[in-house]
Amino acid sequence: MLFACNQSNDKSHIEYYKNGNKKVSSQIVNNKKNGVTIFYYDNGIVESLENYINDTINGEIFSFYPNGVLQQKSIMNMGISDGPAYAFYPNGSIKEYRNWIKGNKEGYGEDYWGKDGLIKAVYFSQHDTLTYERLFDSSGVVIKTQGKVPLETNSKVN
């Protein structure tokens, strides 16, 4: 493989907090972010990791709580949510799951109670419209159901 690179157009960009810790680190090519950009809290812990192509966010995105625990994980396709997205509580347990297709919530999703990981709600969306939901109390008992159960056999909500 042969790679050509114009060194004068490529540079690292680093910003710092007043305390001397890094604030942001990115690679600039032709005056646009390209590659991984890392944002930091003022204590030096990574706040988020984002990938860019020509200044457009693209690929897996990770954000973290100030203590370094993963807060969110998602996928962007040239600036549009596209794929599974997860959110986590500060203790590391899962908070929610959603699926995105071309910027729309699509298919199965769920929310969880924080302390014990029990499911709080299940959802099903089509074209960014909620078509079904089932809500649970903190002991796992169904307290509300509305909408039509999806016809998909693997939807998890049947």
C-alpha positions in Angstrom: 0.0 0.0 0.0 1.2 3.5 -0.8 0.1 6.5 1.2 0.8 10.1 0.2 0.5 12.8 2.8 1.0 16.6 2.5 2.6 17.3 5.9 1.8 21.0 5.7 -1.9 20.3 5.8 -1.8 17.7 8.6 -1.4 18.7 12.2 -2.3 17.8 15.8 -4.6 20.2 17.6 -4.4 20.3 21.4 -6.2 22.6 23.7 -5.4 22.9 27.5 -7.3 23.9 30.6 -5.8 26.6 32.8 -4.5 23.9 35.1 -2.3 22.5 32.3 -4.4 19.4 31.6 -5.5 18.6 28.1 -9.0 19.7 27.2 -9.2 18.4 23.6 -6.9 16.5 21.3 -7.6 16.0 17.6 -6.0 15.5 14.2 -6.6 18.2 11.6 -6.2 17.5 7.9 -6.9 20.4 5.5 -8.4 22.4 8.3 -10.9 19.7 9.2 -11.1 17.2 12.0 -10.2 13.7 10.7 -9.7 10.7 13.0 -10.2 10.4 16.7 -10.9 13.5 18.8 -10.5 13.1 22.5 -12.2 15.4 25.0 -11.0 15.5 28.6 -12.5 16.6 31.9 -10.3 19.2 33.7 -9.1 16.4 36.0 -7.5 14.7 33.0 -10.0 11.8 32.7 -11.3 11.2 29.2 -14.8 12.7 28.7 -15.5 11.4 25.2 -14.0 9.8 22.2 -15.4 10.7 18.8 -14.3 9.9 15.3 -14.5 12.4 12.5 -14.2 12.4 8.7 -13.9 15.8 7.2 -15.4 17.5 10.3 -18.4 15.1 10.4 -18.8 12.8 13.3 -18.7 9.2 12.1 -18.2 5.8 13.8 -18.4 4.7 17.4 -18.8 7.4 20.0 -18.0 6.9 23.7 -18.7 9.2 26.6 -17.6 8.8 30.2 -18.5 10.0 33.6 -15.9 12.2 35.4 -14.7 9.0 37.3 -14.0 7.2 34.0 -17.0 4.9 34.0 -18.6 4.5 30.5 -21.7 6.7 30.3 -22.8 6.2 26.6 -21.8 4.2 23.5 -23.4 4.8 20.1 -22.7 4.8 16.4 -23.0 7.7 14.0 -22.9 7.4 10.2 -21.7 10.7 8.8 -23.5 12.7 11.5 -26.6 10.6 11.8 -27.4 8.1 14.5 -27.3 4.6 13.0 -27.0 1.5 15.0 -27.3 0.4 18.6 -27.0 3.0 21.4 -26.4 2.2 25.1 -26.5 4.4 28.2 -25.1 3.3 31.6 -25.6 4.4 35.2 -22.6 5.8 37.1 -22.2 2.4 38.7 -21.7 0.8 35.3 -25.0 -1.0 35.0 -27.0 -0.6 31.9 -29.6 2.2 31.9 -31.1 2.0 28.4 -30.7 0.4 24.9 -32.0 1.9 21.7 -31.6 1.0 18.1 -31.3 3.7 15.4 -31.5 3.4 11.7 -30.7 6.5 9.6 -31.6 8.9 12.4 -34.8 7.2 13.5 -35.5 5.0 16.5 -36.3 1.6 15.0 -37.2 -1.7 16.6 -36.7 -2.9 20.1 -35.5 -0.7 23.0 -35.5 -1.0 26.8 -34.9 1.0 30.0 -33.5 -0.5 33.3 -33.9 0.4 36.9 -30.5 1.5 38.2 -29.8 -0.4 41.4 -30.6 -4.0 40.4 -30.7 -4.1 36.6 -34.3 -5.1 36.3 -36.1 -3.9 33.2 -38.1 -0.7 33.7 -39.7 -0.6 30.2 -39.6 -2.2 26.8 -40.4 -0.3 23.6 -40.9 -1.0 20.0 -40.6 1.8 17.5 -41.2 2.0 13.7 -39.8 5.0 11.8 -39.2 7.0 15.0 -42.8 6.4 16.2 -43.4 4.5 19.4 -45.9 1.6 18.5 -45.7 -0.5 21.7 -44.5 -0.1 25.3 -44.7 -2.2 28.4 -43.8 -0.6 31.8 -42.7 -2.4 34.9 -42.4 -1.4 38.6 -39.1 -1.8 40.5 -40.0 -5.3 41.4 -40.6 -6.4 37.8 -44.4 -6.4 37.8 -46.1 -5.0 34.6 -47.9 -1.8 35.5 -48.8 -0.6 32.0 -49.0 -1.9 28.4 -50.1 0.1 25.4 -49.9 -0.2 21.6 -49.7 -3.3 19.4 -47.3 -6.1 20.0 -44.9 -6.2 17.0 -45.3 -9.1 14.6 -41.6 -9.8 14.5 -40.8 -13.2 16.2 -37.5 -11.9 17.6 -38.8 -8.6 19.0 -38.4 -9.6 22.7 -41.7 -8.1 23.6 -44.1 -10.9 22.8 
